[in-house]
Amino acid sequence: MCANPNCKNRVSRELNQFKKSKSGRIFCSSSCVAIFNNPLRRKIKTCPICGKQFSGQKIYCSSECHTSILRKSDSQKRREILKEIKVFYDKRGRIPVKKERPGLAWRAQKVFNSWNKAIQMAGFEPNPVIFSRKFIAKDGHKCDSFAEKIIDDWLYSNNVEHQRNIPYPNSSYTADFLIKGKLVEFLGLNGELKEYDKNTKLKEKLAKKYKIKLIKIFPKDLLPVNHLSEIIKN
């Protein structure tokens, strides 16, 4: 029986003629080996048309969704994309980041030739680079990046008391947030700059030395899905 869970064909042949994976599992064909071994083929995606989750290398979950977008006129596609952007803004008070709505961003790229062009056509100013420029959070706090604004706004919306730019004990280093005696750092450039990683390790040592709980937040914790409720527990 083929070890590919989506196949399980029963085939009969000489043992040395079967395709095997590195783990020794036996498959009926090379394609089944590739499907089983290649995690990209098993990766869960979200259909940009219906929102259904599926796996595989296709862009759409079904031929129906693919056909539905082909039938729509360019003007229809534009109206729908602009409407989705505006609905997101009405709910969140900001425009989406591409990682939050990859399906929408993909469609905008196809119809408007760029994501930023679609944002402008919807009547908004495109987001700058997520880790640059200063932003003002809903509670008036000044944030060093758009990502920090997302965190600050989430804390404010969930009634979590917090302070900004709190110094580590006996140090010139500061933490992004203080929540109920815990220091919180957003590590937006983790693994990208040696000096940045060096400073992060020094902060970790300071927190350990003074027995202060240090919560670390990474970009993957914010986008495309916000996991702050799991990381920051009241």
ZAKE-11493 format. One record per residue: residue in three letters; x, y, z of N, C-alpha, C in turn. Coordinates in steps of 0.001 Angstrom, whole numbers, plus 500000, padded with zeros to 6 digits. Example, Ala and Ser with C-alpha at 12.3 -4.5 7.8 and 13.67 -1.06 7.14 Angstrom:
// residues 2
ALA513190494310507800512300495500507800513200496700507800;SER512850497750507080513670498940507140512900500030507870;
***
This chain:
// residues 234
MET500849498804500000500000500000500000500884501246500000;CYS500578502185499132501360503428499034501261504209500346;ALA502409504735500808502458505446502092501916506868502020;ASN501626507343500803501020508676500666499585508589501184;PRO499246509299502273497897509185502868496768509577501928;ASN497088510374500906496054510781499952495967509847498742;CYS496776508794498760496786507858497641496367506461498105;LYS497278505791498853497032504447499395496653503423498322;ASN497213503591497126496984502586496090497665501279496478;ARG497008500174496171497619498865496404498228498396495087;VAL499526498206495081500223497805493857501124496616494152;SER501425495863493136502262494667493282503390494703492264;ARG504631494607492749505803494583491877507000494096492676;GLU508129493939492039509335493526492753509696494594493779;LEU510161494180494945510447495124496036511437496209495626;ASN512444495845494835513458496841494454512953497810493394;GLN511732497601492904511163498503491902510302499599492522;PHE510033499478493830509232500494494499510061501751494765;LYS509404502894494730510034504163495102510014504295496614;LYS511157504664497190511229504784498642511648506194499051;SER511164506628500226511595507910500787512818507652501650;LYS513438508722502147514609508591502999514291507833504281;SER513045507912504704512642507234505932512358505750505708;GLY512406505311504443512164503901504155510734503585503782;ARG509840504568503804508450504323503427508375503995501935;ILE507419503170501574507289502724500191506114503432499521;PHE506344503874498273505330504615497518505129503976496157;CYS503977504244495573503660503641494282504305504368493115;SER504692505656493326505259506444492228506148507559492752;SER506927508160491851507809509271492220507006510487492675;SER505858510691492048505040511848492427504536511725493852;CYS504191510504494279503728510310495658504861510532496652;VAL506073510155496270507235510410497125507428511909497291;ALA507328512635496159507524514092496180506457514775497018;ILE505217514350496874504116514947497644504329514730499136;PHE504788513524499484504980513197500898506189513933501483;ASN507272514032500694508516514623501208508543516140501136;ASN507836516717500192507897518161499985506847518864500840;PRO507267519562501919506285520222502794505520521325502093;LEU506099521902501008505408522977500291504135522456499645;ARG504139521172499281502956520609498636501863520321499652;ARG502256520250500942501277519987501988500906521267502739;LYS501521522386502359501288523654503058499839524099502901;ILE499265524539503997497876525002503981497818526428503431;LYS496962526634502445496781527950501830495337528411502032;THR495114529680501794493765530240501845493363530687500453;CYS492253530201499983491780530564498643491460532062498609;PRO492026532818497658491775534261497592490349534626497177;ILE489578533639496727488207533907496291487186533616497389;CYS487205532381497922486180531998498897486689531953500329;GLY488018532018500506488585532000501854488760530608502433;LYS488409529581501660488549528200502127490023527814502196;GLN490395527038503223491769526579503351491959525267502597;PHE493129525138501937493400523922501171494913523739501059;SER495341522598500579496764522339500398497045522060498931;GLY498300522183498555498670521957497165499379523153496585;GLN499685523094495305500434524151494643499550525111493859;LYS498262524863493804497355525730493063497068527014493837;ILE496646528039493130496325529328493748494915529297494333;TYR494001528603493649492609528540494088492283527150494615;CYS491271527062495480490923525777496084490210524855495111;SER489588525426494067488820524605493124488740525285491766;SER488334524512490772488170525069489423487027526085489399;GLU486031525902490297484906526843490361485390528241490755;CYS486263528299491776486786529602492213487654530228491136;HIS488441529390490468489285529903489394488432530468488267;THR487381529730487898486496530167486815485738531430487187;SER485350531535488460484554532688488896485312533998488714;ILE486618533971488965487380535221488820487629535539487355;LEU487684534512486518487877534745485085486637535380484460;ARG485465535042485026484213535567484475483984537041484819;LYS484608537505485881484378538878486316485121539875485435;SER484479541010485215485131542059484443486158542767485321;ASP487091543487484700488115544217485454487486545237486397;SER486405545884485959485748546882486800485147546236488039;GLN484597545034487881484047544293489022485150543956490019;LYS486262543460489486487396543085490333487905544298491111;ARG487996545437490421488471546649491092487547547059492229;ARG486239547048491959485264547442492984485346546534494209;GLU485466545236493975485512544282495082486780544464495923;ILE487910544676495259489180544865495975489140546135496816;LEU488672547221496226488595548497496943487627548394498124;LYS486537547676497924485563547494499010486180546725500171;GLU486937545662499868487578544861500924488578545689501718;ILE489313546542501030490280547403501714489565548372502648;LYS488463548958502168487711549915502977487028549247504176;VAL486521548039503970485890547295505070486923546987506149;PHE488119546587505730489204546311506687489521547575507476;TYR489588548717506768489911549985507437488814550362508438;ASP487562550168508067486452550511508968486490549669510247;LYS486939548418510142486977547521511303488212547761512169;ARG489368548041511514490635548115512261491158549532512461;GLY490644550480511707491150551841511825492481552041511124;ARG492845551122510266494081551202509488493940550323508258;ILE494815550517507291494788549669506105495551548377506386;PRO495253547318505657495938546044505922497375546026505418;VAL498174545180506026499509544878505527499362543673504611;LYS500170543586503568500027542510502593500025541121503222;LYS500836540929504267500929539614504908499635539227505610;GLU498845540219505981497564539933506638496535539417505648;ARG496568539949504440495587539578503416496304539197502120;PRO497038538073502117497818537694500924496970537493499678;GLY495758536918499863494890536717498712494447538032498100;LEU494070538978498951493657540302498498494826541022497822;ALA496008540908498421497196541559497856497530540982496481;TRP497359539665496355497638539011495068496688539509493988;ARG495401539614494332494415540102493356494662541568492996;ALA495044542363494012495323543780493761496502543939492821;GLN497503543088492999498677543120492124498279542833490682;LYS497372541873490503496936541502489159496102542597488497;VAL495214543220489274494267544188488706494835545602488640;PHE495523546022489722496039547398489776497535547497489476;ASN498160546348489234499602546271488953500485546459490183;SER499911546912491288500677546995492541499714547123493713;TRP500160546654494874499374546740496105499187548201496513;ASN500264548986496460500182550390496871499226551188495989;LYS499178550842494699498263551532493789496817551268494210;ALA496514550035494606495166549697495058494817550471496321;ILE495772550580497247495558551334498485495251552797498174;GLN496001553366497257495788554771496864494430554955496206;MET494030554012495349492741554098494673491590553979495673;ALA491845553321496808490820553196497848490732554463498696;GLY491662555395498455491624556676499154492520556754500379;PHE493491555825500484494368555804501647495830555966501243;GLU496648556262502240498086556364502010498714554995502260;PRO499522554491501342500142553170501527500970553104502802;ASN501033551900503378501882551696504552503341551846504162;PRO504138552474505016505582552505504767506163551153505172;VAL507482551041505100508125549814505558507717549578507005;ILE507362548327507329506741548041508620507623548383509813;PHE508963548398509624509847548658510749510464550052510698;SER509874550955509968510441552296509880509376553350510172;ARG509852554579510396508992555724510627508264555654511974;LYS507966556818512517507285556900513811505771556890513622;PHE505081556315514602503625556242514547503044556602515900;ILE501826557118515894501112557430517125500014556399517319;ALA500060555698518461499062554671518761497744555328519183;LYS496712554532519321495386555043519674495370555742521027;ASP496258555306521929496288555918523261497269557082523356;GLY497829557486522208498740558624522188500204558271522338;HIS500517557000522576501914556588522704502649556721521365;LYS503878557192521421504709557261520227505385555907520021;CYS505239555360518830505809554051518516506892554181517449;ASP507928553363517575509066553446516662508834552740515342;SER507751552000515219507458551294513973505965551006513889;PHE505535550649512712504133550295512504503785549038513291;ALA504750548117513387504532546880514140504291547178515618;GLU505067548099516179504878548468517584503517549131517793;LYS503065549860516790501731550482516868500650549393516930;ILE500824548333516159499865547226516186499788546641517593;ILE500963546460518217501011545908519575500353546862520559;ASP500720548139520489500188549141521411498678549266521274;ASP498201549295520041496749549401519807496011548179520337;TRP496638547001520208496007545780520732495910545844522254;LEU496965546300522895496962546426524359495883547408524805;TYR495795548520524107494808549549524445493383549025524244;SER493160548341523114491817547832522802491377546733523763;ASN492366546024524348492049544938525270492216545343526739;ASN492298546656526958492374547208528319493540546644529141;VAL494669546449528472495868545974529153496745547196529472;GLU496931547476530756497752548619531147499195548395530707;HIS499787549422530120501139549281529611501839550633529561;GLN503157550567529593503994551756529478504989551539528357;ARG505483552644527811506408552565526679507829552959527103;ASN508817552357526384510234552711526523510691552756527982;ILE510639551610528632511030551478530035512487551022530124;PRO513338551736530867514759551352530961514978550076531763;TYR515964549299531349516403548150532129517161548676533356;PRO517148547962534464517839548422535676519332548659535439;ASN519805549816535898521230550152535807521788549975534392;SER521029550446533411521448550285532020520873551400531162;SER521526551641530030521022552635529080520022552008528102;TYR519882550682528149518945549984527272517510550187527754;THR516591550223526805515164550339527157514364549228526497;ALA513282548834527157512359547839526594511209548567525920;ASP510607547944524924509520548583524181508290548835525055;PHE507966547857525919506773547981526758507036547409528155;LEU506241547867529094506190547278530434504737546936530715;ILE504473545645531013503117545189531286503122544404532590;LYS502506544980533615502403544312534913503739543760535396;GLY504759544590535345506079544202535830506894543372534862;LYS506339543088533692507054542295532685507521543206531554;LEU508759543026531126509288543791530003508920543080528705;VAL508559543863527696508160543299526406509002543921525298;GLU509606543065524470510424543530523355509842543027522043;PHE509713543935521062509369543519519712510673543390518940;LEU511012542185518509512289541913517850512094541851516332;GLY511878543016515752511565543099514328512697542730513404;LEU513949542891513858515105542604513001515904541415513511;ASN515252540573514272515927539400514833516513538527513725;GLY517809538198513865518464537336512888518922538032511629;GLU518713539351511534519088540078510323520328540952510507;LEU520539541468511716521692542328511989522449541803513206;LYS523761541629513063524569541087514163524525541995515387;GLU524605543303515170524601544246516283523260544215517012;TYR522196544088516241520848544011516803520714542766517683;ASP521177541623517171521102540374517940521974540446519187;LYS523115541136519068524019541302520215523323542091521322;ASN522644543164520942521916543980521922520771543194522566;THR520124542355521765519034541528522294519550540583523381;LYS520704539971523128521288539052524115521669539788525399;LEU522161541019525244522515541813526427521268542136527248;LYS520174542436526563518921542715527260518414541467527988;GLU518565540314527338518140539059527965518940538796529243;LYS520248539093529193521109538904530368520706539846531498;LEU520366541089531132519941542061532148518640541615532814;ALA517709541150532002516425540687532544516639539494533479;LYS517526538587533073517814537410533908518511537812535199;LYS519464538759535092520217539204536260519307539812537320;TYR518337540621536868517450541301537810516114540572537995;LYS516078539346537487514912538477537673513607539140537220;ILE513682539684536006512509540324535404512042539458534237;LYS510758539186534189510190538403533093510299539198531793;LEU510857538577530751511003539236529455510173538496528414;ILE509233539217527805508385538646526756508902539125525404;LYS509161538179524507509671538532523178508589538311522119;ILE508408539326521281507424539262520196508160539389518868;PHE507845538514517929508490538507516621507465538875515531;PRO507942539295514354507008539655513278505974538575512981;LYS506376537301513036505440536197512754504311536117513780;ASP504514536778514934503468536781515965502380537809515675;LEU502645538697514724501682539749514390500997539511513051;LEU501753539020512076501236538871510720501628537522510148;PRO500775536882509347499450537365508924498359537208509986;VAL498650536418511058497657536226512123498209536794513423;ASN497391537572514120497802538178515382497689537152516514;HIS498849536870517169498886535889518256499123536540519615;LEU498889537828519721499184538540520978498380538008522149;SER497159537569521905496329537062523012496946535814523643;GLU497735535073522857498393533870523357499701534228524079;ILE500364535278523596501671535660524140501533536520525383;ILE500614537472525331500403538387526456499115537991527157;LYS499244537314528265498074536847528992497797537776530165;ASN496555538197530285496187539108531371496392538434532731;
***
